[in-house]
Amino acid sequence: MSGSRPHDPIEDDGEETDVEVMAERAVATIVRLASNDEACKLLGIDGTLEDEVDIDFAVEPIDYVAQEIAQALAHAISPTDGDDAVPVRSLSALVALVRLYQTTKDGFIDEAGLLEAVIDRLEEDVEGDGEYE
């Protein structure tokens, strides 16, 4: 996300941080897009994930999707320069992952659970190395 402003690290003081607000907004938008057939057509979702999802998705779909969203958000919050940057998925791929996750839940998307998992991943990144990946 070009032009993104820097954010403070996640603090667990009981109040929502800028990062948590950003994560909430991103998850809600991705879920809304995944639930809308017209949006999926516009984003070209069909075939987006072909040969892109590994077996980890089948083990725990919500964790897999949360990790991918968290990586994309971390990159948006603190873009890295250089060749060692972790590749992040496009919006189309994230929406496709949520749709795929939705099929594992018989059409239900646990938006609150997904948001919580995304925030947990972001917090793990901060605790693990002191900054966003």
ROSE-4610 file (N, C-alpha, C; in Angstrom, 1 decimal, always signed):
// ROSE-4610
residu = [M/M/M/S/S/S/G/G/G/S/S/S/R/R/R/P/P/P/H/H/H/D/D/D/P/P/P/I/I/I/E/E/E/D/D/D/D/D/D/G/G/G/E/E/E/E/E/E/T/T/T/D/D/D/V/V/V/E/E/E/V/V/V/M/M/M/A/A/A/E/E/E/R/R/R/A/A/A/V/V/V/A/A/A/T/T/T/I/I/I/V/V/V/R/R/R/L/L/L/A/A/A/S/S/S/N/N/N/D/D/D/E/E/E/A/A/A/C/C/C/K/K/K/L/L/L/L/L/L/G/G/G/I/I/I/D/D/D/G/G/G/T/T/T/L/L/L/E/E/E/D/D/D/E/E/E/V/V/V/D/D/D/I/I/I/D/D/D/F/F/F/A/A/A/V/V/V/E/E/E/P/P/P/I/I/I/D/D/D/Y/Y/Y/V/V/V/A/A/A/Q/Q/Q/E/E/E/I/I/I/A/A/A/Q/Q/Q/A/A/A/L/L/L/A/A/A/H/H/H/A/A/A/I/I/I/S/S/S/P/P/P/T/T/T/D/D/D/G/G/G/D/D/D/D/D/D/A/A/A/V/V/V/P/P/P/V/V/V/R/R/R/S/S/S/L/L/L/S/S/S/A/A/A/L/L/L/V/V/V/A/A/A/L/L/L/V/V/V/R/R/R/L/L/L/Y/Y/Y/Q/Q/Q/T/T/T/T/T/T/K/K/K/D/D/D/G/G/G/F/F/F/I/I/I/D/D/D/E/E/E/A/A/A/G/G/G/L/L/L/L/L/L/E/E/E/A/A/A/V/V/V/I/I/I/D/D/D/R/R/R/L/L/L/E/E/E/E/E/E/D/D/D/V/V/V/E/E/E/G/G/G/D/D/D/G/G/G/E/E/E/Y/Y/Y/E/E/E]
num = [1/1/1/2/2/2/3/3/3/4/4/4/5/5/5/6/6/6/7/7/7/8/8/8/9/9/9/10/10/10/11/11/11/12/12/12/13/13/13/14/14/14/15/15/15/16/16/16/17/17/17/18/18/18/19/19/19/20/20/20/21/21/21/22/22/22/23/23/23/24/24/24/25/25/25/26/26/26/27/27/27/28/28/28/29/29/29/30/30/30/31/31/31/32/32/32/33/33/33/34/34/34/35/35/35/36/36/36/37/37/37/38/38/38/39/39/39/40/40/40/41/41/41/42/42/42/43/43/43/44/44/44/45/45/45/46/46/46/47/47/47/48/48/48/49/49/49/50/50/50/51/51/51/52/52/52/53/53/53/54/54/54/55/55/55/56/56/56/57/57/57/58/58/58/59/59/59/60/60/60/61/61/61/62/62/62/63/63/63/64/64/64/65/65/65/66/66/66/67/67/67/68/68/68/69/69/69/70/70/70/71/71/71/72/72/72/73/73/73/74/74/74/75/75/75/76/76/76/77/77/77/78/78/78/79/79/79/80/80/80/81/81/81/82/82/82/83/83/83/84/84/84/85/85/85/86/86/86/87/87/87/88/88/88/89/89/89/90/90/90/91/91/91/92/92/92/93/93/93/94/94/94/95/95/95/96/96/96/97/97/97/98/98/98/99/99/99/100/100/100/101/101/101/102/102/102/103/103/103/104/104/104/105/105/105/106/106/106/107/107/107/108/108/108/109/109/109/110/110/110/111/111/111/112/112/112/113/113/113/114/114/114/115/115/115/116/116/116/117/117/117/118/118/118/119/119/119/120/120/120/121/121/121/122/122/122/123/123/123/124/124/124/125/125/125/126/126/126/127/127/127/128/128/128/129/129/129/130/130/130/131/131/131/132/132/132/133/133/133]
x = [+0.8/+0.0/+0.9/+0.9/+1.8/+1.2/+2.1/+1.7/+1.1/+1.4/+0.9/+1.8/+1.1/+1.8/+2.3/+3.4/+3.9/+3.0/+3.0/+2.1/+2.9/+2.3/+3.0/+2.9/+3.8/+3.8/+2.5/+2.1/+0.9/+1.2/+0.3/+0.5/-0.8/-0.7/-1.8/-2.3/-2.8/-3.3/-4.8/-5.5/-6.9/-7.6/-6.9/-7.4/-7.0/-7.8/-7.4/-6.3/-5.3/-4.2/-4.5/-3.8/-3.9/-3.8/-2.9/-2.7/-4.0/-4.5/-5.8/-6.9/-7.0/-8.1/-7.8/-6.6/-6.3/-6.6/-6.3/-6.6/-8.1/-8.8/-10.3/-10.8/-10.4/-10.9/-10.5/-9.3/-8.8/-9.6/-9.7/-10.5/-11.9/-12.6/-13.9/-14.1/-13.2/-13.2/-13.0/-12.0/-11.7/-12.9/-13.5/-14.6/-15.8/-16.0/-17.1/-16.9/-15.7/-15.4/-15.5/-15.1/-15.2/-16.7/-17.5/-19.0/-19.8/-19.1/-19.8/-19.3/-20.2/-19.8/-19.4/-20.0/-19.6/-18.1/-17.8/-16.5/-15.5/-15.8/-14.9/-14.7/-15.7/-15.6/-14.6/-14.8/-14.0/-12.5/-12.3/-11.0/-10.3/-11.1/-10.6/-10.2/-11.1/-10.7/-10.6/-11.4/-11.3/-9.9/-9.3/-8.0/-6.8/-7.2/-6.1/-5.2/-5.7/-4.9/-4.4/-4.6/-4.2/-2.7/-2.4/-1.1/-0.4/-1.2/-0.6/-0.8/-1.7/-2.0/-1.5/-0.7/-0.1/-1.0/-0.5/-1.3/-1.6/-0.8/-1.1/-2.5/-3.0/-4.4/-5.4/-5.2/-6.1/-6.1/-4.9/-4.8/-5.6/-5.4/-6.2/-6.4/-7.5/-7.7/-7.7/-8.3/-8.4/-7.0/-6.1/-4.7/-3.9/-4.1/-3.4/-3.8/-5.1/-5.6/-5.2/-5.3/-4.8/-3.4/-2.5/-1.1/-0.9/-1.6/-1.4/-1.8/-3.0/-3.5/-2.5/-2.0/-1.1/+0.2/+0.7/+1.9/+1.7/+0.5/+0.2/+0.1/-0.6/-0.8/+0.6/+1.4/+2.7/+3.5/+3.4/+4.1/+3.6/+2.3/+1.6/+2.0/+2.1/+2.5/+4.0/+4.8/+6.2/+6.9/+6.8/+7.3/+8.8/+9.3/+10.8/+11.4/+12.6/+13.3/+14.3/+14.6/+15.6/+15.1/+16.0/+15.7/+15.2/+15.4/+15.0/+13.6/+12.8/+11.4/+10.6/+9.7/+8.8/+7.7/+7.5/+6.5/+5.1/+4.3/+2.9/+1.9/+0.8/-0.3/-1.0/-1.5/-2.3/-3.7/-4.4/-5.8/-6.7/-6.5/-7.3/-7.0/-5.7/-5.4/-5.9/-5.9/-6.5/-8.0/-8.7/-10.1/-10.4/-9.6/-9.8/-9.5/-8.5/-8.3/-9.5/-10.1/-11.2/-12.4/-12.6/-13.6/-13.4/-12.1/-11.8/-12.0/-11.6/-11.9/-13.4/-14.2/-15.6/-16.2/-15.6/-16.1/-15.9/-14.9/-14.6/-15.5/-16.2/-17.2/-18.6/-18.9/-20.2/-20.9/-20.0/-20.5/-20.4/-20.0/-19.9/-18.5/-18.4/-17.1/-17.1/-16.2/-16.0/-15.2/-15.8/-15.0/-14.3/-15.0/-14.4/-13.2/-13.4/-12.3/-11.1/-11.4/-10.3/-9.6/-10.3/-9.7/-8.8/-9.3/-8.5/-7.2/-7.4/-6.2/-5.2/-5.7/-4.8/-4.0/-4.7/-4.1/-3.1/-3.4/-2.5/-1.2/-1.3/-0.1/+0.7/+0.0/+0.7/+1.5/+0.8/+1.5/+2.6/+2.5/+3.6/+4.8/+4.6/+5.7/+6.4/+5.6/+6.2/+7.0/+6.4/+7.1/+8.3/+8.2/+9.3/+10.6/+10.5/+11.7/+11.6/+10.5/+10.5/+10.0/+9.7/+9.1/+8.3/+7.6/+6.8/+7.7/+7.3/+8.1/+7.9]
y = [-1.2/+0.0/+1.2/+1.9/+3.1/+4.2/+5.0/+6.2/+5.8/+4.6/+4.3/+5.0/+5.4/+6.1/+5.1/+5.4/+4.5/+4.4/+3.2/+3.0/+2.6/+2.9/+2.5/+1.0/+0.4/-1.1/-1.4/-2.7/-3.1/-3.2/-2.6/-2.6/-3.2/-4.0/-4.7/-4.0/-2.8/-2.0/-2.0/-2.8/-2.9/-2.0/-1.1/-0.2/-0.6/-0.3/-0.7/+0.2/-0.4/+0.4/+0.7/+1.6/+1.9/+0.6/-0.3/-1.5/-2.4/-2.5/-3.3/-2.7/-1.4/-0.7/-1.0/-1.0/-1.3/-2.7/-3.6/-5.0/-5.3/-4.6/-4.8/-4.3/-3.2/-2.6/-3.6/-4.0/-4.9/-6.2/-6.9/-8.1/-7.9/-6.9/-6.6/-6.4/-5.7/-5.4/-6.7/-7.5/-8.7/-9.7/-9.8/-10.7/-10.2/-8.9/-8.3/-8.6/-8.4/-8.7/-10.1/-11.0/-12.5/-12.9/-12.2/-12.5/-12.0/-11.2/-10.5/-11.1/-11.7/-12.3/-11.3/-10.2/-9.1/-8.6/-8.4/-8.0/-9.1/-10.4/-11.5/-11.5/-11.2/-11.1/-10.0/-8.9/-7.7/-8.0/-8.7/-9.0/-10.2/-10.9/-12.0/-13.2/-13.5/-14.5/-15.9/-16.3/-17.6/-17.9/-19.0/-19.4/-18.7/-17.7/-16.9/-17.8/-18.8/-19.6/-20.9/-21.1/-22.3/-22.6/-23.7/-24.2/-23.2/-22.5/-21.5/-21.8/-22.8/-23.1/-24.4/-24.5/-25.7/-26.5/-27.6/-28.5/-27.8/-26.9/-26.2/-25.6/-25.2/-24.7/-25.7/-27.0/-28.1/-28.4/-28.2/-28.5/-27.5/-26.2/-25.2/-24.0/-24.0/-22.9/-21.5/-21.3/-19.9/-19.4/-20.3/-19.9/-19.5/-20.3/-20.1/-18.8/-18.5/-17.3/-16.1/-16.2/-15.1/-14.8/-15.8/-15.6/-14.8/-15.1/-14.5/-13.0/-12.8/-11.4/-10.6/-11.2/-10.5/-10.1/-11.0/-10.7/-9.5/-9.5/-8.4/-7.1/-7.1/-5.9/-5.5/-6.4/-6.0/-5.3/-5.8/-5.2/-3.8/-3.6/-2.3/-1.3/-1.8/-1.0/-0.6/-1.5/-1.3/-1.9/-1.3/-2.0/-2.1/-3.3/-3.5/-3.4/-2.9/-2.8/-3.9/-4.4/-5.4/-6.8/-7.7/-9.0/-9.9/-9.7/-10.6/-10.4/-9.6/-9.3/-10.6/-10.9/-12.0/-11.6/-12.4/-12.1/-12.1/-11.1/-11.0/-11.2/-11.7/-12.0/-10.7/-10.7/-9.6/-9.6/-8.5/-8.5/-9.6/-9.8/-10.9/-12.3/-12.5/-13.8/-13.9/-12.8/-12.8/-13.0/-12.4/-12.6/-14.0/-14.6/-16.0/-16.9/-16.6/-17.5/-17.4/-16.3/-16.2/-17.0/-16.9/-17.7/-19.2/-19.6/-21.0/-21.4/-20.5/-20.8/-20.9/-20.1/-20.1/-21.4/-22.0/-23.4/-24.4/-24.3/-25.2/-25.1/-24.0/-23.7/-23.7/-24.4/-24.5/-23.1/-22.2/-20.9/-19.8/-20.2/-19.2/-18.7/-17.4/-16.8/-16.3/-16.8/-16.3/-15.1/-13.9/-12.7/-12.3/-12.4/-12.1/-13.0/-14.3/-15.2/-15.0/-14.6/-14.3/-13.0/-12.0/-10.8/-11.1/-11.8/-12.2/-12.9/-13.8/-14.6/-13.7/-12.7/-11.8/-10.9/-10.4/-9.6/-10.4/-11.6/-12.5/-12.7/-12.9/-13.0/-11.8/-10.6/-9.3/-9.2/-9.5/-9.4/-10.3/-11.5/-12.5/-11.9/-11.3/-10.7/-9.6/-8.8/-7.7/-8.3/-9.3/-9.9/-10.7/-11.3/-12.2/-11.4/-10.2/-9.5/-8.0/-7.6/-6.2/-5.3/-5.8/-4.9/-5.8/-5.1/-5.9/-6.5/-7.7/-8.3/-7.6]
z = [+0.0/+0.0/+0.0/-1.1/-1.2/-0.4/+0.1/+0.9/+2.3/+2.7/+4.1/+5.1/+6.2/+7.3/+8.3/+9.0/+10.0/+11.2/+11.8/+12.9/+14.1/+15.3/+16.5/+16.7/+17.4/+17.6/+18.4/+18.3/+19.0/+20.5/+21.3/+22.7/+23.3/+24.3/+24.9/+26.1/+25.9/+27.0/+27.1/+26.4/+26.4/+25.4/+24.9/+23.9/+22.5/+21.5/+20.1/+19.6/+19.0/+18.4/+17.0/+16.4/+14.9/+14.1/+14.5/+13.8/+13.9/+15.1/+15.3/+14.5/+14.4/+13.6/+12.2/+11.7/+10.3/+10.0/+10.9/+10.7/+10.6/+11.5/+11.5/+10.2/+9.7/+8.5/+7.3/+7.3/+6.2/+6.2/+7.3/+7.4/+7.0/+7.5/+7.1/+5.6/+5.0/+3.6/+2.8/+3.1/+2.4/+2.5/+3.7/+3.9/+3.0/+3.0/+2.2/+0.7/+0.3/-1.1/-1.5/-0.5/-0.8/-0.8/-0.2/-0.1/-1.3/-2.2/-3.3/-4.6/-5.3/-6.6/-7.6/-7.6/-8.6/-8.3/-7.0/-6.6/-7.0/-6.9/-7.2/-8.7/-9.5/-11.0/-11.3/-10.7/-11.0/-10.6/-9.5/-9.1/-9.8/-10.6/-11.4/-10.5/-9.5/-8.5/-9.0/-10.0/-10.6/-11.0/-10.5/-10.9/-10.2/-9.3/-8.7/-7.8/-7.2/-6.3/-6.9/-8.2/-8.8/-8.5/-7.9/-7.5/-6.5/-5.7/-4.8/-3.3/-3.0/-1.6/-1.3/-0.1/+0.3/+1.3/+1.7/+2.6/+4.0/+4.4/+5.6/+5.7/+4.5/+4.5/+5.0/+4.6/+4.9/+6.4/+7.1/+8.5/+9.3/+9.1/+9.9/+9.0/+8.2/+7.2/+7.8/+8.9/+9.5/+9.8/+10.3/+10.7/+9.4/+8.4/+7.1/+6.5/+6.5/+5.9/+6.7/+8.1/+9.0/+8.8/+8.6/+8.4/+7.1/+6.1/+4.8/+4.9/+5.6/+5.7/+6.6/+7.7/+8.6/+7.9/+7.0/+6.3/+5.4/+4.7/+3.8/+4.6/+5.7/+6.6/+7.1/+7.6/+8.1/+7.0/+5.8/+4.7/+4.4/+4.5/+4.3/+5.3/+6.6/+7.7/+7.6/+7.3/+7.3/+6.1/+4.9/+3.7/+3.9/+3.4/+3.4/+2.1/+2.0/+0.7/+0.7/-0.5/-0.6/-1.1/-1.3/-1.9/-0.8/+0.5/+1.5/+2.0/+1.3/+1.7/+1.5/+2.4/+2.3/+1.2/+0.2/-0.8/-0.1/-0.5/+0.1/-1.0/-0.7/-1.6/-2.0/-3.2/-3.7/-3.1/-3.2/-2.7/-3.3/-4.6/-5.3/-4.6/-4.3/-3.7/-2.3/-1.5/-0.1/-0.2/-1.1/-1.2/-1.6/-2.6/-3.0/-1.8/-1.0/+0.2/+1.2/+1.4/+2.3/+1.7/+0.4/-0.3/-0.1/-0.3/-0.1/+1.4/+2.3/+3.7/+4.0/+3.3/+3.4/+3.0/+2.0/+1.6/+2.7/+3.5/+4.5/+5.7/+5.7/+6.8/+6.3/+5.3/+4.7/+4.4/+3.9/+3.6/+4.6/+5.9/+7.0/+7.1/+7.3/+7.5/+8.9/+9.8/+11.1/+11.1/+10.8/+10.7/+12.0/+13.1/+14.4/+14.7/+14.4/+14.6/+13.7/+12.5/+11.5/+12.0/+12.4/+12.8/+14.0/+15.0/+16.2/+15.8/+14.9/+14.4/+13.7/+12.9/+12.2/+13.2/+14.2/+15.2/+16.0/+16.4/+17.1/+16.3/+14.9/+14.1/+14.1/+14.0/+14.0/+15.3/+16.4/+17.7/+17.9/+17.3/+17.3/+16.6/+15.4/+14.7/+15.5/+16.2/+17.0/+18.2/+18.8/+20.0/+19.5/+18.3/+17.9/+17.5/+16.9/+16.5/+16.7/+17.4/+17.8/+16.7/+15.5/+14.5/+13.5/+12.6/+11.7/+10.6/+10.2/+9.1/+7.8]
